[in-house]
Structures are given as structure tokens and as C-alpha cells.
Amino acid sequence: MKILIIGNGQLGSCAYKILSEKKDKYEIKISGIEGDFDFKYDLINGNLEKVLGDYLPEVIILTAAYTHVDGCEEKPNLSFAINVKGTENIVKFCKTHQVKLIFFSTDYIFDGNHGPYSEDDSPNPLNVYGQHKLNAEKIIKENLKNYLILRIAWLADIKYDNMNFVARLLEKLKNRESLKIVDDQYGNPTLTRNVVENIEVFLDQNLSGTYHISGTEMINRFAYARKIAEIFGYDPNLILKAKSNDFKTAAKRPLYGGMNTAKAKKIPGIKLLNVEEMVYKMKDDIAF
């Protein structure tokens, strides 16, 4: 199976690393803007047909996005260009060439008033990022039949990224710095490599549609941070309780968000992790 990964961030680089090892199943190529990639493609300005030339993938995994939530609020035109128009450009290519699209969405399409949310719940985004991800979902559903929309939340994996919530938290704890974490925002922490491992299951079974494939456990950020500290052997008392109103942010966050993963868990082979399983897997990557 010929797969093109568009984007080289945490999720894209993880997908490339893991799927490239399955040489008996996949031929993997990756595109990015700067660096040593098979193709150089810009979601805003790039013509994918021109960039790819004669290469035609069977599946496109679109991981590239503008995911800075406050940045999207402050620069909505940039967010729209990348997250909506950029996705639309990929959708047009997939429709023309009958290519399966795997797209990643977010729990931020929901308002966080009564989570956890199932795939059938009505979206009501509170911020620009959530709205633009929802717009992209609609474009995909209106134009393609062979697609996967995989909604994820609180993505982290210190093996593939040193700028996510967990990595930054561990750096603070290592230096014995106290920090305030809100206890009124709930979500599903998700291990990046677990998302990729489950993509294989969807591909093997040729599934389409919309699925929530986040971690299985809803938890608030404060409790999540304390659990990370405890498992990694740092002082959990360095983590101080705070409220969302204590911080001024450009974008409003859903409070009681999170996603119901029951639909995905019914699929044979799908394995989703709870918080402890996720954190212990990251701890195993660290040599003390």
C-alpha cells in the first residue's frame, strides 16, 4: 500500500517512523516544508499534483495543521488558509484520483458543556481552531466517500516531540519548579504512537467514517499532571491547583470536554490506552 504522509510534526514524524518499519505492508513517503523529505509541499500555496509528479499514493495521511489554539484565535485568516483551504486542496486531489484520506480532528469541535462526546453528538465549537477543524470535516464528508476522520485530544509523546504538555511539564519538575495547572478542564490524554498503531488497524480492515481514538480516560489537567509527576518519580506537590479564569488566553477552551471512544473500541484490534498505560509507556523511553 502506497501511503503519503503530509506533515512532519509530532504525529507525522511518528507515523513515518512506525509505518516505515512495516516494509512488507507499506511504501511510505512524507512531505514537509523545510528539511529532507520525499516531497516539499505547502498546504497554503502548494499544488499537490505538481509536487508529486507521477507518484500517486493510495492513501494520504494528513497530519499537517495549524494547531496553536491561541494562534488560530489571533490569526484566523492563517488558520483558515491552513486548516480549511489547505484541507480542501487535499480533498480535491483525493476526489480526482480516488485516494483515501485520513484526517485528524479534535475534541475542540465540541463546547465542553456535557462531555464526553460521541461521534453522533452535535458539534458547537467555542474557538476558531475548533470551528475550522469542523469546517474541514464538513468539506471531507461532502466530497469523499473513502475517508477516515479520526478525532484525537491532548496528544503527547515525549519520544517524538519535546514541546508537548508532558515534555514541558517534566522539564519543570526536573528543575524543581512549581507550576499552576487548571483543574476545571477535562479531556482524554492520548499517546501519539498509539494513534499510529490504531491507524494500521483501520487500514487493514479498510474502514471509513468518523471515529474517536483518543485515550480512554477523562481526567482534568491538574490530576493528569500529578499522575505524570508520581509515575516519573517527581514531587507532585510542585503542581499547584488553578482555574481556567486564572489565565488570560486568546481562545476559550471547552471545560468538560472529552470523547467517548466506545465506537472505536468495538473494532477488533483497536487498543486504546488509559492515562497510566500512556504515561508508563513514555517513562519506559527515558533512561535514568
C-alpha positions in Angstrom: 0.0 0.0 0.0 1.4 3.4 -1.1 1.0 6.0 1.7 1.8 9.7 1.6 2.1 11.5 5.0 1.6 15.2 4.7 3.2 17.0 7.7 6.3 16.3 9.8 5.2 17.4 13.3 4.8 15.1 16.3 2.1 13.0 14.6 3.5 13.0 11.1 7.1 12.0 12.2 5.7 9.3 14.5 3.6 7.9 11.7 6.5 7.9 9.3 8.8 6.2 11.8 6.4 3.4 12.8 4.8 2.7 9.4 8.1 2.8 7.5 9.2 -0.2 9.5 6.4 -2.3 8.0 8.1 -2.6 4.7 6.1 -5.8 3.9 2.8 -3.8 4.1 3.5 -0.2 3.2 5.5 2.1 0.9 5.8 5.3 2.9 6.7 8.7 1.7 6.5 12.0 3.6 6.2 15.7 2.7 7.2 18.7 4.7 8.1 22.4 4.0 11.7 22.5 5.3 14.0 19.6 5.7 15.0 16.3 4.0 11.7 14.9 2.8 10.5 12.9 -0.2 8.4 15.9 -1.3 8.2 19.5 -0.2 4.6 20.6 0.0 3.0 23.7 1.5 -0.7 23.4 2.4 -1.3 27.0 1.7 0.4 27.5 -1.7 1.3 24.1 -2.9 -0.1 22.3 -5.9 0.0 18.6 -4.8 -0.3 17.2 -8.3 2.7 19.2 -9.4 4.7 18.3 -6.3 4.1 14.6 -6.6 4.5 14.3 -10.3 4.0 10.7 -11.4 3.7 9.4 -7.8 0.2 8.5 -6.9 -0.5 7.3 -3.3 -3.4 5.0 -2.4 -3.7 6.7 1.0 -2.9 10.3 2.2 -2.5 10.8 6.0 -2.9 14.5 6.6 -1.2 15.4 9.8 -0.2 19.0 8.8 -2.3 21.6 10.5 -2.1 24.9 12.4 -2.8 23.6 15.9 -1.8 26.5 18.1 -5.2 27.2 19.6 -4.5 30.8 20.7 -2.6 31.5 17.5 -5.6 30.5 15.5 -7.7 32.9 17.5 -5.2 35.7 16.9 -4.6 34.9 13.2 -7.9 33.5 12.0 -7.1 34.1 8.3 -3.9 32.0 8.7 -5.9 29.3 10.5 -8.5 29.2 7.7 -5.8 29.1 5.0 -4.1 26.1 6.6 -6.9 24.2 8.3 -9.7 24.7 5.9 -8.4 25.7 2.5 -5.4 23.5 2.9 -7.6 20.5 3.7 -9.9 21.4 0.8 -6.9 21.3 -1.6 -6.1 17.8 -0.4 -9.7 16.7 -0.7 -9.8 17.8 -4.3 -6.8 15.7 -5.1 -8.2 12.7 -3.3 -11.5 13.1 -5.1 -9.9 13.4 -8.5 -7.5 10.4 -8.1 -9.7 8.1 -5.8 -7.3 8.4 -2.9 -8.3 7.5 0.7 -7.9 10.4 3.1 -7.1 10.1 6.8 -7.7 13.4 8.6 -7.2 14.3 12.2 -9.8 16.4 14.1 -10.2 17.4 17.7 -12.5 17.4 20.7 -12.4 21.2 20.4 -15.3 20.9 17.9 -17.5 20.5 21.0 -18.4 23.1 23.5 -17.4 21.1 26.6 -20.7 21.6 28.4 -21.6 17.9 28.7 -18.8 15.6 27.7 -17.6 13.0 27.0 -18.9 13.3 23.4 -19.8 10.5 21.0 -19.4 10.7 17.2 -23.1 11.4 16.9 -23.2 14.4 19.3 -23.7 17.8 17.7 -20.6 20.0 17.5 -20.6 23.5 18.8 -17.0 24.9 18.8 -16.0 27.7 21.2 -12.9 28.9 19.3 -11.5 29.4 15.8 -9.4 26.3 15.9 -12.4 24.1 16.7 -14.6 25.9 14.1 -12.0 25.5 11.3 -11.5 21.8 12.1 -15.2 21.3 11.9 -15.3 23.2 8.6 -12.7 20.8 7.3 -14.6 17.8 8.4 -17.7 19.0 6.5 -15.7 19.5 3.3 -14.4 15.9 3.6 -17.8 14.4 4.2 -19.4 16.4 1.4 -16.8 15.4 -1.2 -15.4 12.0 -0.3 -16.7 8.5 0.4 -13.5 6.9 1.2 -12.2 8.8 4.2 -11.3 8.5 7.9 -11.9 11.4 10.3 -10.1 10.5 13.5 -10.7 12.8 16.4 -8.0 13.0 19.0 -7.3 15.0 22.1 -4.4 16.1 24.4 -1.8 14.4 22.1 1.6 13.8 23.7 4.6 11.5 23.3 8.0 12.6 24.5 9.7 10.1 22.2 8.5 12.1 19.2 8.2 15.7 20.5 9.8 17.7 23.2 7.4 20.6 23.1 4.1 19.0 24.2 2.4 19.3 27.6 4.1 16.2 29.1 7.6 17.2 27.9 7.3 20.7 29.2 5.9 19.5 32.5 8.7 17.1 33.0 11.3 19.7 32.3 9.8 22.0 35.0 9.6 19.1 37.5 13.1 18.0 36.8 14.3 21.6 37.7 12.0 21.5 40.8 10.0 24.4 39.6 6.4 24.8 40.8 3.7 25.4 38.3 0.0 26.0 38.2 -2.3 23.6 36.3 -6.0 24.0 35.9 -8.4 21.5 37.5 -11.5 22.6 35.6 -10.6 21.4 32.1 -11.3 17.8 31.3 -10.1 15.7 28.3 -8.6 12.4 27.1 -4.8 12.3 27.1 -3.7 10.4 24.0 -0.3 8.8 23.2 0.8 9.7 19.7 2.3 6.3 18.9 -1.0 4.6 20.0 -2.9 6.7 17.4 -0.5 5.5 14.7 -0.7 1.8 15.8 -4.5 2.1 15.5 -4.3 3.6 12.1 -2.8 0.3 11.0 -6.0 -1.5 12.2 -8.2 0.9 10.2 -6.1 0.4 7.1 -6.0 -3.4 7.4 -9.8 -3.5 7.7 -10.4 -0.8 5.0 -12.7 1.2 7.4 -14.2 4.6 6.6 -16.1 7.1 8.7 -15.6 9.2 11.8 -14.1 7.7 15.0 -12.9 9.0 18.4 -9.5 7.4 19.0 -8.2 9.3 22.0 -7.2 7.8 25.3 -10.0 6.1 27.2 -9.8 8.1 30.4 -11.3 11.5 31.0 -9.2 13.5 33.5 -8.7 17.1 34.4 -5.3 18.7 33.7 -4.3 19.1 37.3 -4.9 15.4 38.1 -3.2 14.4 34.9 -0.1 16.4 35.7 0.0 15.0 39.3 -0.2 11.5 37.9 2.7 12.2 35.5 4.8 13.5 38.4 4.1 10.5 40.5 4.9 7.9 37.8 8.1 9.7 36.8 9.2 10.0 40.4 9.0 13.8 40.8 7.4 15.7 43.6 3.7 16.1 42.8 3.4 18.9 45.4 5.2 21.1 42.9 2.0 21.1 40.9 -0.4 23.7 42.2 -4.2 23.8 41.5 -5.6 26.7 39.4 -8.7 27.6 37.5 -9.1 28.5 33.8 -10.1 32.0 34.8 -6.7 32.5 36.4 -5.1 32.6 32.9 -5.8 35.0 30.2 -5.9 33.2 26.8 -7.0 34.4 23.4 -9.1 31.3 22.8 -11.8 29.9 25.0 -11.3 26.3 25.9 -14.0 23.7 26.5 -14.2 22.7 30.1 -15.9 19.4 30.4 -15.0 18.1 27.0 -13.5 14.7 26.3 -14.6 12.0 23.9 -16.5 8.7 24.2 -14.4 6.0 22.5 -17.0 3.2 22.6 -17.4 3.0 18.8 -13.7 2.6 18.1 -13.2 0.1 20.9 -15.7 -2.2 19.2 -13.4 -2.7 16.2 -11.3 -5.9 16.5 -7.7 -5.0 17.0 -8.2 -1.4 18.3 -6.3 -0.8 21.5 -6.8 2.5 23.3 -4.8 3.4 26.5 -5.8 4.9 29.8 -3.7 7.6 31.4 -1.4 5.2 33.5 -0.7 3.0 30.5 0.1 6.0 28.4 2.5 7.6 30.9 4.3 4.3 31.7 5.0 3.8 28.0 6.6 7.2 28.0 8.5 6.5 31.1 10.0 3.4 29.5 11.6 5.6 26.9 13.6 7.6 29.5 16.9 6.2 30.7 17.6 7.3 34.2 
